[in-house]
């Protein structure tokens, strides 16, 4: 291979590369490049073509241009509008740039030309055949080169020229083309060419596989589309409708039959149109169908007609429940107002009371009395705001909240809606459901209740809301502010007897398959069950015990062939076992240091004895009997009051330095707390220190201050009933609790004497037995 040196103009190429034997048109626009062409045309029409390393560079320097390129002859030159020149060049030989002799007005370079000498060896022959074979396969796969071009290429015998021709027809990256250009030796060039052809073949094979797969999928889609169009045409000819159109028409027909607000109707029509345009297999179509079903199923305007006959409503309420006068009066007041005006919004009644007093069943009775539909939702354990307001439709498996679900279930716009156990709700990271309930239970907001799923306002103002809770302090204050609270403290013993006779015994007798005469309860039996086998504010345990008696009676009737079973107070223990509870009784005679107090518990009122013992000591005050902080403070206040009144009571004024006092409340296993036993403990201390006994037929309740004032307390009804049960004759109450006597049954009031006090001195005068009386 001989080498020749010469000086020649340089034309830098952008994004293309010219091989020897290659004829190509080039568009030249840069000033330096045009100057280089003009210089070449003046002399021997020869120009050096070398590619730029970066095609984006508009002003290349010598380091930005590859060192090896091609000497080309300018065959034709044509000036185009805009100053651009189109030039036809033919590649002649490879050459290497040795140095740049001029940089302006064009690149002049000294080059070294590689003159190829064609020599064939068996190895080069083998490489040549491999290259031709691979090029033929590439042409078949790519289909970018016509067959006549392929023939003209493969008939070339010189290996160097063959490899350059093949390389010029391949769509390669500029780096790969430059590598082939720089391969000066035949063997090296052919090996590189075979490697590149092999790689290109793999890429074409992958492209072919992908194209086949895409084509199959397209053919399948086109086939389905064609068949569906044919099916539509056939259905049209037969007078049948497309499933989607039929479904949309069905929804429109349902909408037409319903009386729905304009805003909701527009929303439904919009969703029907979306469903029509959607492909039947689209996943979202199922979501739209479910949404439409919900919107069309809700009672937007459906209402039941209220029964506004006050006498009938009162009769039904009395039939279902004994007592509960306050609740019944409130319902009858609401019905009376509804009879006079149609615009009255539904009240929000909150029934607060211990378990088993009939809160839930009372809500059912309200619905029956008004001839309204009834729906109940339990809020116990609800901690997710979405339970009330629903999930947004973007979530998988989204549904409306419990309020809207309840309205759909009941199918009426004005039901009696019971929200049970509102005090058992809680909150966590998913939101506060009690805050969501504010909109539901606010009369100013609930006419446009917004559920996240439904997305259109729903009117809840016609609903009569009944809310139940066991305790009031667990209900959030903003929620409580929107409700009308009616307390159901529990039943008196007499009320429980009446409930058992009127409701529980007939119900359990019927449920256990017994007739009226097969089980006989003698007088006093139910009272004994209530006193000795139950301790509760409601009647659940009483009903369980009556059910137990019915089961045992049923067994005796079946097993012993008896016609009737009589249950008396004397044989009750044979059915229910030994009594479980004991109610405290009044002391038989007055005693020193023992005062009878009245306490309130969750299961009703009870009698509580406060015992005081005094011993020689250093003034230590001991308190025992599971006392809470409030009762301990009451005892301290009572003790301080006695010290301040020691002289008037005839007690040694230095007693607190010489005497230890021990205050004990028996039944120590039962925790006791609350401000109600202050005057009881102070009376017992005064009795122990003065030696004057406390009346045995007298009980008391009230709180004491350091100066001896008697403060009012709660739970008066339950406490007075407990005193009545225990055989007490006189009850001392704070003066401010006089108004609470209205709640106490008349027969209890008649059998008790009430002493109202404002100061501790009055308590001691009434409670202590003096020598003269």
MOMO-V886996 format. One line per field, one symbol per residue. psi: psi as a letter, one per 20 degrees, with the letter a starting at -180 (. if undefined). burial: 1 if it has 16 or more other ideal C-beta (glycine too) atoms within 10 Angstrom, else 0. Layout:
psi: ???
burial: ???
This chain:
psi: oqpqqrpqqpopqoirppqqjppqpppphqgggghgggghhhdjjqqpoqqqhohioimqrhijpqhpbppqpohqpppqqjiqppppqppfqqqppgrphqhqirppqpropoopoopprhghgghgggggghhghgggghkipqhhggghgiiphphghghhgghhiqnrqhggghhhhingqgggggggghggggghggghggggggggggggggggghgggghghggggghghijrqqgghggghgghgghhiqnqqggghggggghggghgipqhjphihhgggggggghhiqmhipqqpqokogggghgghhghppblhgggggghgghghhhhqijpqpropooprrqjikgghhhghgghhikqqpqpppjpipjphhhgirqqiiqpkqqrrhghgghgghkqilroopnqlhijqrqbijrohhhhighgjohihiilpophghjqqpojiiqopppqqgqhiipqghghhiqopopnhrqrggghggggghggghghgghjkqrhihpporpighhhgggiiqnrhbjghghghhhghhghgggggggjkqhqppprhhjhhhgiaqqhqppqqqqhqqqpjoqprpqprhjarqppppppqqqqbkkpopprklprgghghgggggggghhhjgghikqpijhiiipppoppoaliiopprqnijghghhghggghhijpqqphjpqqqqqqrhjjqpqqrrkgghghhggghijqhqppqqhijhhiihipqghghhiqppopqiqhghghhhhporhj.
burial: 00000001111111001111110101010101111110110000011111110000000100001101111101001000000010101111111110000000011110101101000000010011011101101110010000000100110100111111111111010101111111100100111111011001100100000000000000000000000000000000000001000011001000100101000110110011001000000000101100110111011100010100000011011001111100110011011001000000011111111101111001111111110111111010010111111110100001111111111001011111111111101000001111011111110001001011110101111111111111000011001101100101111111111011001110011001010001101000110111111111111011101111110111011000000010101001001100000011011001111111111110111111111101000000101010100110011011111100110000100001001011111000000101111111111111111101111101111111100101111011111111111111011111001001100110010001001110010111001110000
